[in-house]
Amino acid sequence: MSESLWSDNSERTISGICYGIASMLQSMGESAMDMLATEDFCLLFDSLEPLMKCNGSATIRLSAACLIGQCLCSYDPTFSTAERSSQLTAWCCWQLRDKLLSEDVALLLS
């Protein structure tokens, strides 16, 4: 991962994107499943993965856990492919193994 990826995308921006998408999914209710099924959303979500895996930021980790949880609440077979489900499971396990795991992140991941 390049250094410019982190310098060009601040903690506040990345967490804002994650919380914004999660909030949008939550407010859409059942319509969120239609959005999860779009190719554009799947591409956006997949491109956020390297930004959401920030070791040094509890803020990003919490906002990413919120987004992951919201996506899992709105199950859609197009979004929840075997590969993406495997990635989400691996990401949750990665979060839970962290020495600096906060109670908030642990609750969102459980």
PyRosetta script that sets phi, psi and omega in degrees:
from pyrosetta import init, pose_from_sequence

init()
pose = pose_from_sequence("MSESLWSDNSERTISGICYGIASMLQSMGESAMDMLATEDFCLLFDSLEPLMKCNGSATIRLSAACLIGQCLCSYDPTFSTAERSSQLTAWCCWQLRDKLLSEDVALLLS")
pose.set_psi(1, 135.1)
pose.set_omega(1, -176.5)
pose.set_phi(2, -80.4)
pose.set_psi(2, 153.0)
pose.set_omega(2, 178.2)
pose.set_phi(3, -64.0)
pose.set_psi(3, -34.5)
pose.set_omega(3, -177.8)
pose.set_phi(4, -63.3)
pose.set_psi(4, -27.0)
pose.set_omega(4, 178.0)
pose.set_phi(5, -58.4)
pose.set_psi(5, -42.6)
pose.set_omega(5, -179.3)
pose.set_phi(6, -79.8)
pose.set_psi(6, -38.6)
pose.set_omega(6, -178.0)
pose.set_phi(7, -71.0)
pose.set_psi(7, -29.3)
pose.set_omega(7, 180.0)
pose.set_phi(8, -83.9)
pose.set_psi(8, -13.9)
pose.set_omega(8, -177.3)
pose.set_phi(9, -129.1)
pose.set_psi(9, 100.4)
pose.set_omega(9, -175.9)
pose.set_phi(10, -72.7)
pose.set_psi(10, 162.8)
pose.set_omega(10, 177.9)
pose.set_phi(11, -55.0)
pose.set_psi(11, -43.7)
pose.set_omega(11, -178.3)
pose.set_phi(12, -64.4)
pose.set_psi(12, -40.4)
pose.set_omega(12, 179.9)
pose.set_phi(13, -66.9)
pose.set_psi(13, -47.3)
pose.set_omega(13, -177.8)
pose.set_phi(14, -63.8)
pose.set_psi(14, -46.0)
pose.set_omega(14, 179.9)
pose.set_phi(15, -67.0)
pose.set_psi(15, -34.1)
pose.set_omega(15, 177.2)
pose.set_phi(16, -63.5)
pose.set_psi(16, -39.9)
pose.set_omega(16, 177.5)
pose.set_phi(17, -63.7)
pose.set_psi(17, -47.6)
pose.set_omega(17, -178.8)
pose.set_phi(18, -62.3)
pose.set_psi(18, -48.4)
pose.set_omega(18, 179.4)
pose.set_phi(19, -64.6)
pose.set_psi(19, -37.7)
pose.set_omega(19, -179.9)
pose.set_phi(20, -62.7)
pose.set_psi(20, -46.7)
pose.set_omega(20, 179.5)
pose.set_phi(21, -65.9)
pose.set_psi(21, -41.8)
pose.set_omega(21, 179.3)
pose.set_phi(22, -62.3)
pose.set_psi(22, -42.5)
pose.set_omega(22, 179.5)
pose.set_phi(23, -64.6)
pose.set_psi(23, -40.7)
pose.set_omega(23, 178.6)
pose.set_phi(24, -62.8)
pose.set_psi(24, -45.2)
pose.set_omega(24, 178.9)
pose.set_phi(25, -61.3)
pose.set_psi(25, -41.4)
pose.set_omega(25, -179.1)
pose.set_phi(26, -65.4)
pose.set_psi(26, -42.6)
pose.set_omega(26, -177.5)
pose.set_phi(27, -73.5)
pose.set_psi(27, -20.2)
pose.set_omega(27, -180.0)
pose.set_phi(28, -78.2)
pose.set_psi(28, -18.0)
pose.set_omega(28, -179.9)
pose.set_phi(29, 61.4)
pose.set_psi(29, -131.9)
pose.set_omega(29, -177.2)
pose.set_phi(30, -67.6)
pose.set_psi(30, -22.3)
pose.set_omega(30, 177.6)
pose.set_phi(31, -66.4)
pose.set_psi(31, -18.4)
pose.set_omega(31, 179.5)
pose.set_phi(32, -60.7)
pose.set_psi(32, -31.2)
pose.set_omega(32, -180.0)
pose.set_phi(33, -63.3)
pose.set_psi(33, -34.3)
pose.set_omega(33, 176.8)
pose.set_phi(34, -65.1)
pose.set_psi(34, -40.3)
pose.set_omega(34, 179.6)
pose.set_phi(35, -69.1)
pose.set_psi(35, -40.8)
pose.set_omega(35, 179.3)
pose.set_phi(36, -60.4)
pose.set_psi(36, -27.1)
pose.set_omega(36, -177.2)
pose.set_phi(37, -79.8)
pose.set_psi(37, -11.3)
pose.set_omega(37, -177.7)
pose.set_phi(38, -77.8)
pose.set_psi(38, 146.2)
pose.set_omega(38, 179.0)
pose.set_phi(39, -63.9)
pose.set_psi(39, -36.4)
pose.set_omega(39, -179.8)
pose.set_phi(40, -61.6)
pose.set_psi(40, -43.4)
pose.set_omega(40, 179.5)
pose.set_phi(41, -65.2)
pose.set_psi(41, -42.6)
pose.set_omega(41, 179.5)
pose.set_phi(42, -60.4)
pose.set_psi(42, -42.0)
pose.set_omega(42, 178.0)
pose.set_phi(43, -65.4)
pose.set_psi(43, -42.2)
pose.set_omega(43, 178.1)
pose.set_phi(44, -61.5)
pose.set_psi(44, -48.1)
pose.set_omega(44, -178.8)
pose.set_phi(45, -60.5)
pose.set_psi(45, -46.4)
pose.set_omega(45, -179.4)
pose.set_phi(46, -64.0)
pose.set_psi(46, -35.0)
pose.set_omega(46, -179.7)
pose.set_phi(47, -73.2)
pose.set_psi(47, -20.9)
pose.set_omega(47, 178.0)
pose.set_phi(48, -78.5)
pose.set_psi(48, -17.2)
pose.set_omega(48, -174.2)
pose.set_phi(49, -51.3)
pose.set_psi(49, -50.0)
pose.set_omega(49, -179.0)
pose.set_phi(50, -63.4)
pose.set_psi(50, -30.5)
pose.set_omega(50, 179.2)
pose.set_phi(51, -74.4)
pose.set_psi(51, -32.3)
pose.set_omega(51, -178.4)
pose.set_phi(52, -77.3)
pose.set_psi(52, -16.0)
pose.set_omega(52, -179.4)
pose.set_phi(53, -97.6)
pose.set_psi(53, 64.0)
pose.set_omega(53, -178.4)
pose.set_phi(54, -100.2)
pose.set_psi(54, 111.6)
pose.set_omega(54, -179.0)
pose.set_phi(55, -62.5)
pose.set_psi(55, -36.0)
pose.set_omega(55, -170.4)
pose.set_phi(56, -93.0)
pose.set_psi(56, 6.4)
pose.set_omega(56, -175.4)
pose.set_phi(57, -129.7)
pose.set_psi(57, 110.1)
pose.set_omega(57, 176.2)
pose.set_phi(58, -67.1)
pose.set_psi(58, -31.6)
pose.set_omega(58, -180.0)
pose.set_phi(59, -64.0)
pose.set_psi(59, -46.1)
pose.set_omega(59, 179.5)
pose.set_phi(60, -67.2)
pose.set_psi(60, -41.5)
pose.set_omega(60, -179.2)
pose.set_phi(61, -62.1)
pose.set_psi(61, -40.2)
pose.set_omega(61, 179.4)
pose.set_phi(62, -68.0)
pose.set_psi(62, -44.4)
pose.set_omega(62, -179.9)
pose.set_phi(63, -66.7)
pose.set_psi(63, -36.3)
pose.set_omega(63, 177.5)
pose.set_phi(64, -66.6)
pose.set_psi(64, -40.8)
pose.set_omega(64, 177.7)
pose.set_phi(65, -62.7)
pose.set_psi(65, -37.1)
pose.set_omega(65, 177.6)
pose.set_phi(66, -63.8)
pose.set_psi(66, -44.8)
pose.set_omega(66, 179.3)
pose.set_phi(67, -65.0)
pose.set_psi(67, -44.8)
pose.set_omega(67, 178.9)
pose.set_phi(68, -59.5)
pose.set_psi(68, -46.1)
pose.set_omega(68, -179.9)
pose.set_phi(69, -60.6)
pose.set_psi(69, -40.9)
pose.set_omega(69, -179.9)
pose.set_phi(70, -67.3)
pose.set_psi(70, -38.0)
pose.set_omega(70, 177.1)
pose.set_phi(71, -64.8)
pose.set_psi(71, -39.0)
pose.set_omega(71, -180.0)
pose.set_phi(72, -70.4)
pose.set_psi(72, -29.2)
pose.set_omega(72, 177.8)
pose.set_phi(73, -69.2)
pose.set_psi(73, -27.5)
pose.set_omega(73, -178.1)
pose.set_phi(74, -107.7)
pose.set_psi(74, 66.2)
pose.set_omega(74, -174.6)
pose.set_phi(75, -59.8)
pose.set_psi(75, 130.2)
pose.set_omega(75, 173.5)
pose.set_phi(76, -138.5)
pose.set_psi(76, 129.6)
pose.set_omega(76, -176.7)
pose.set_phi(77, -63.3)
pose.set_psi(77, -27.1)
pose.set_omega(77, 177.8)
pose.set_phi(78, -69.7)
pose.set_psi(78, -42.0)
pose.set_omega(78, 179.7)
pose.set_phi(79, -75.3)
pose.set_psi(79, -43.0)
pose.set_omega(79, -174.2)
pose.set_phi(80, -88.0)
pose.set_psi(80, 61.2)
pose.set_omega(80, 175.9)
pose.set_phi(81, -69.3)
pose.set_psi(81, 166.5)
pose.set_omega(81, 178.8)
pose.set_phi(82, -59.7)
pose.set_psi(82, -41.3)
pose.set_omega(82, -179.3)
pose.set_phi(83, -66.3)
pose.set_psi(83, -46.6)
pose.set_omega(83, -179.1)
pose.set_phi(84, -67.2)
pose.set_psi(84, -38.4)
pose.set_omega(84, 177.2)
pose.set_phi(85, -61.8)
pose.set_psi(85, -40.3)
pose.set_omega(85, 177.1)
pose.set_phi(86, -64.4)
pose.set_psi(86, -41.6)
pose.set_omega(86, 178.4)
pose.set_phi(87, -64.6)
pose.set_psi(87, -41.5)
pose.set_omega(87, 179.4)
pose.set_phi(88, -65.1)
pose.set_psi(88, -41.1)
pose.set_omega(88, 177.8)
pose.set_phi(89, -64.0)
pose.set_psi(89, -44.4)
pose.set_omega(89, 178.5)
pose.set_phi(90, -62.9)
pose.set_psi(90, -39.5)
pose.set_omega(90, -179.7)
pose.set_phi(91, -65.4)
pose.set_psi(91, -43.0)
pose.set_omega(91, 178.5)
pose.set_phi(92, -62.6)
pose.set_psi(92, -42.6)
pose.set_omega(92, 177.8)
pose.set_phi(93, -63.7)
pose.set_psi(93, -40.4)
pose.set_omega(93, 178.3)
pose.set_phi(94, -60.3)
pose.set_psi(94, -43.6)
pose.set_omega(94, 178.8)
pose.set_phi(95, -63.0)
pose.set_psi(95, -44.6)
pose.set_omega(95, -175.4)
pose.set_phi(96, -69.4)
pose.set_psi(96, -22.5)
pose.set_omega(96, 179.3)
pose.set_phi(97, -83.3)
pose.set_psi(97, -8.4)
pose.set_omega(97, -175.4)
pose.set_phi(98, -66.3)
pose.set_psi(98, 137.4)
pose.set_omega(98, 179.4)
pose.set_phi(99, -66.5)
pose.set_psi(99, -25.9)
pose.set_omega(99, -178.0)
pose.set_phi(100, -100.5)
pose.set_psi(100, 26.3)
pose.set_omega(100, -178.3)
pose.set_phi(101, -60.2)
pose.set_psi(101, 125.2)
pose.set_omega(101, 178.5)
pose.set_phi(102, -92.3)
pose.set_psi(102, 160.8)
pose.set_omega(102, -179.9)
pose.set_phi(103, -62.9)
pose.set_psi(103, -38.0)
pose.set_omega(103, -179.9)
pose.set_phi(104, -61.7)
pose.set_psi(104, -46.1)
pose.set_omega(104, 180.0)
pose.set_phi(105, -65.8)
pose.set_psi(105, -42.4)
pose.set_omega(105, -179.9)
pose.set_phi(106, -60.7)
pose.set_psi(106, -40.4)
pose.set_omega(106, 179.1)
pose.set_phi(107, -66.0)
pose.set_psi(107, -39.9)
pose.set_omega(107, 178.8)
pose.set_phi(108, -67.6)
pose.set_psi(108, -32.9)
pose.set_omega(108, -177.8)
pose.set_phi(109, -80.9)
pose.set_psi(109, -17.8)
pose.set_omega(109, -175.0)
pose.set_phi(110, -84.0)
pose.dump_pdb("model.pdb")
